[in-house]
Structure formats: C-alpha cells, structure tokens
Amino acid sequence: MTEWSKDKEKRVLWKYRFLLTARIIRVVLLLLFLYGVYMILLSIGYDFTKLDDKNAYHLNLAIDWTQPGLQGEYERPLSGEITPFLSQTITIPISRTIGKEEQIVGEWDVTKRLVNTFSSKETIYFQRPSNQQFGFILPEDPRTGKKLAAVTKRADLQEWQKLEMVHEGTVANIAFSTSNFIRPEELLERLEKYDLDVQWMPLYAGELKAFKPAWTSTGGGENISVDTLGLTRAVEMDEDYMSWSMLMLDSKTIQENKKIMLENMKDLVEDESETYLQNVLGLWHLEERYDYLKENGFLVYGAVVTGPVKELLKLKEEPDFRNIQVGEFEYWNWTTD
C-alpha cells in the first residue's frame, strides 16, 4: 500500500480542480450554446410573426394622431429587437415638415414588456425646438355648452409679430384654435384660398362629455385644453406590413381620410388590449373616442398649418382664429402643387 504524502495530496487536489474546472467550462459552454439557440429561434419567431412591423405601424399611427405638427416615419428602416425576457425594443424616428421640407427631429424609444403595464416610452429630440408641442383650447365647455374666452388679443398679437419680423422669403408652421366647433370639410375649404398645407386638426371626440380625459383649465375656467387626437394624413397598411398607402389632408381626400382613421381606430380597439393602447401607444380612451366619432361624426377646433410666412400672415383676417402659436422657421423651400 502506497504511503500518503504531500506530493500525492497536491497531485490529487490538482486533478480534482482540473476536472471541476473542465466540468464548469463544459456547463458554461452548454448554457451559451443553448442561449444562442434560444435567441436564434426567438429572433426567427419574432421576424416570422412580424411583431416588430406591427408595433412600428401602430406607434407611427400614435405619433400621427397625438403629436401636432409631427409625423411618424413609415419609410425609415425599423430599429427593433426582442430581448431574452420577451421585451421588445423599438426606435421610431419622428419628423417635422416646415414648408415642403421634412426633417428628422427626434425619436420615440419604446420598450414593450411582456406585461404591457410595465412598458415605457421616451421622446428624445435631437435639438430642442422653440415650441415643444402645440396646444389647443376648446371653443366651449362640453359639459355646459358655455362659450369660453380666448387667450388675450395681446398674446395673439405678439405671435403675429413674430411672423411680421422675419423676411417673407421664409417658411414656417403655426397652430391656431377656432372659436367654434367646425366640420373638417368646412375648415379645409376656408383654408384652400391660402397657399398653405394643413397638417393636423384637433378632433373633438367626446372629451369631458362622454368621458373624462386629462385636461387643464386656465384663466379661472375660461380656457380649457384636453388631451385629444388629431385628424391628419391617412395611412393604410397591408396585412403583411410590406406595403402601405398614404393620403395627405386636404378637401379632396377628407372623406377618405376620415374613413381610414375610423378603420384604423376600430382595428386597434378590437384587436389590441387596453393596456397595450394606453401604456405602449399612449392612446388613452381610444374606444370611447371611436364610439363617439362613429356616432356623432367629426368636428375639429383648430389646425396646424405650414407655408410661406406671407401666406400665414393672411390668416390674421380670419376673425375666429385664436390662440395663435408660431412654431419653427426655415429658409424658403416652397413649391406650389
């Protein structure tokens, strides 16, 4: 029988450690291999189901509807991926058109988690715009029908002066509210005589009457602003998300614009959960708004328009345009369609 010694003990310990290390390495390599296979299968499934394309389309619609004067980017390459824990991350570019020139001004960084309630969305602007987002005031209190006072004429005059102080060889965008609810067809017809493009119109969809959205009141209740959706360009997407069509907002296409918007709202309400609509897309009370618009029709109370400064200044002659807000300026890039 061989006697135990320090050298033999060292050899045994070294062998044990070598075998243990080899086993650990094998387990790690196996886990990495299984993880790689899992991620490959997960990515294939993600691409096959087109969840990234579907979510991107819905997010672009949400940008179009909720961001006055801004648009989603349906043509831009999609930046989306799925994580091992089934969270989906998508980056959606945001563009702005001043005059006829479209510029990428920021992005929505969206994380859609397996439980929609824990999803998150961050808006990042590449350069801080002078007017982060246009706002609109209701012409009357929907609960009582009482007419609401506008912002002071002095405030509107200060905004018009911003336009008067720049060279007329400049283009810009502005927003205004109207002193009455008005059919979108009527507002578009009134604006047709000006050389302008209409980009977005705030919809009245039952806020404070059929349901209570986020809202603010200023001037002792004389001005009320509500979280709303906007009537804008209309987009139809094929079922495979490979091709789509777009109608810009004008008096010739307005009926089709309204029809397509209702169809898109219906699809979202019927096919998606409320937590997805609210926490991922930021579309609150979409079902209530859809029901109200379907039953009562479309009414608007303002617009975002863009065009030459000299044309925008002509809107001063419209007696019921108020709450004027001047947005961004660009050098001349205008062409007449």
N, C-alpha and C positions, 0 to 999 in steps of 0.2 A: 504494500500500500504506500502510495507516494505521500510524503510529508507535505503539509500545508506550509506555504512560505509567502513572504511579502511579494515576491516577483509573480508567483502564481495568482495571488489576490489581485494584483494590478492587471494581469492579463485577463482575468475573469471580468473585472469591472470594465475594462476597455471594450471587451467583446459585448458585454451587456449594453453598454452605452451605444456602441456602433449599431447593434441590432435595433435598439429602441429608436435611435435617430433615423435609421433606414425605414422603420415602420411609420414613424411620424411623417417622413418625407413622402412615402407612398400614399398615406392617407390624405395629405395636403394636395398632392398631385391628382388623386382621385376626385377630391372635392372640387378642385379647379376645373378638372375635365367635366364633371357633372354640371358645375356652374356654367361653363362655356356652352355645353349642350342645351342647358335650360334657357340661357339667354338667346341662343340661336333660334330655338323653337319658339320662344316668346316673341322675338322680333319678326319671325316669319308669320306667326299668327296675327301679330299687330298689323303688319303690312297687308296680309290677306283680308282681314276684316275691314280695312280702310278706316279704322277708328281715328287715325290722325287726320285724314282728309275730312271726315265728317265733323270732327270737333273744330277744325280750322274753318270750315264753311260756317258753322254756327257762330263761332267767335267773330268772323268777319261781318255776319249779319248784325250781331250785337253792337259792333263798333259803328256800323252804318246807322243803326236806329238810335243809339244813345249818345253819340258824340257829335254835337252840332258843328258842322264845318270840317269834320274829319271823316276819313273813309278807311275801310279795311282794304287789304291788298290781295285780291283773289289771284293775281297773276304771279306773285312773288313765290320763289321756291320755299317750300314749307320746311321749317326747322322744328322737328318734333321727334320725341323718342319716348320709350317706355322704360321704367326702372324695374329692378328685380322685385320690388314690392307692389308692382302693378300701378304705380303712379305714372301719369302721362304728363310730360312737359312739352309745351308748345310756345313758340315765339311768333307772334303775329305783327308784321310791320303796320304802322299807322301812317297814312299820307294826308296831305292837305293840298288843296288846289287853290292857288291865288291867281286870278285871271284864267289863263289857259295852261299854266304850268303846274304840274303835280310834283310834289316833293315828299320824300320820306322824312317825317319829323319825329318819329318815336316808335315805340313798340309796346305791345302787351306781352308780358312774360307770365304765362299761365301754368299752374300746376294743378292738374285734375287728379285728385287722390281717389282711392278705391271707395272711400266714403266721401260723397260729394260735399258734405258739411265742412270737411277739413281742407277743401280746395282753397287755393289762393290765386290772386291776380294782382300784378303790379304794373302800373303805367310808367314808362320811362320816356322822357323827352330828351332828345339829343341836344337841343338848345331850348332854353326856356322861352316860350312865346310871350309876347306882350299881353295877350289876353288868353289865359289858360283855357277857358271854356265859356262860350256864350250862354247867357241866361235869358229866360222869357217870363213875362208876367201875364197872368190871366186877365182878360178884359172884364170879368165879373166873378163874383163868388158863386160857385156852382151850388152851394148849399142854400143860398137865399135868392140868387138872381140879382143881387145888388151890384151896380156898376162900381168898378174900382178905379181909383185915381191913378194916373200915370206917374212916372217919375217927373220931376220938375222940368219945365221947359228950359231952364238954365242948364240942367245936366245934359239934355239933348243938344242944346246949342253948343256946348263945349265939345261934344263928339263931332258935330258937323264941322266945327272949326278945325279939327284935326285933318279932315279931308281938304278943307279950303287952303290949308297951309302947305300942301305938297304940290309938286308940279303935276299938271294934268296928264303928262306922259307917264303916268304911273297907274298900276292896277292895285286893287285892294279887295278885302271882303268885309262886309258889315252884317250885323244882325239887327232886327227890329221886331217889336211886338205890335199887334194891331189892337185897336180899341173895341173890336167886336170879334166874335167867332165868325169865321167865314169859310165857305166851301173852298177846297184847294183849287178847283177849276176856276173859280172867280178870281182868286188871288193871282194865279198864274196868268190869266187873261189881262189883268191890270198891269202886271209887270212886263208883258210882252212888248209894250211900246218903248221899253228901255233896252239898251244893248247890254244885257246882263245875263248871267247864268244863275238859276235858282238851285241851291244845293241841298237845302234841308228845311222842313217846315214842322214846327212843334204841333203834335196832334193833341186834340182834347179827346181822351178815351175814358171818360167817366170818373176822373180823379176828383176826390172829395165828395162825389155824389153817389157813385156806385161802390166805391171802396176808398180807403184812406191810404195814400202813398206817403212817401217822405215829402214834406213841404215846409216852406218858410213863409213868414209874414213880416212885412216891414211897414214903417210909417203908420203905426197904430192900426194895422189891419187893412190899410188902404192899398197895399200891393201884396199879391200872393203869387209865389212861384211853386210849382210842383215838379216832382220827378216824373218825366214823361218820355214817350218815344217820339221819333220824328219820321215823317214821310219823306223819303229820299229816293235815290235811284233804286231800281228793282232788279234783283238778281234771281235767276232760275238756274238750278244745278241739276245735272243728270244724276240718275241713281248711282252710277259708278263713280261719281265725283271726278270724272275725267274731262268733262267739258261743261261750259256754262254760257249763259247769255245775259246781257245787261241792257236795261233801258234807263236812260237818263231822265231827269224830272223836267217835263215841260207839258204844255197844254195839249199837245198832240198825243202824248202817251199816258196821260194821267189816269185814265180809266184802267189801263193795263197795269200801271204801277200799283194802284190800289188793290186790284185783283191778286197780283203776285204777292204783295205784302200779306194779305189775309191768308193766302195759301201757305206761305212760309210760317206764319204765326200758328195756323192750325196744325201743321206738321209737328212743330215743336211742342205744342200743348198736348197733342195726342200721343207722341212717341217718346217724349222725354219726361223725366221726373221733375217735380217742383224744385227739389234741392239742386239738380243739375242746372235748371233755368236760372235759379237765383244765385247760387254760390259759385258756379263756373262761368256762366254767361253774364251775370249781373242783370238779368231780365226779371224784375220783380213784378208781380201781379199780371203776368202775361195772359193768363186765362181770362181774368176779369176784363182786361183791355180788349182782348179778341172778341169776347162776347158782346161788349158794348159797341165796338166798331161795326160788328156784323149786324147788330140790331138797329143802331142809330145812324150809321153812315159816318163819313169822315168830315171833321171840322178842324181847322187849323187857326192859329192866332199869332202868326209871325212867320219869319223866314230868315235864312242865311243866304246872302247873295254875293256874287263876286263879279267884278268887271272894272272898266276904266273909272278912275276917280271922277271924271267929269260926268259920267252917267250916274254914278252913285249919288252925286250931289243933287241930281234932279229929283231924287226921292223926297227931298225936303218939301216938295209941292204936294205930297200926299198927306192930307190932313189927319188921317187916323193912324199914321205910322209913328210909333213912340218907343221909348226905351232903346234908343239908338246905341249901338256898341260897335266901335271901329276895331277891326282885327289887325291883320298884317298887311304890309305893303311890299310890292315887288316892282322891279323895273318893267317897262312896257313889254308885254308878251301876248297882246290881244289880237285875235283874228275873228272876223265875222263869219259865222257859219253860213 
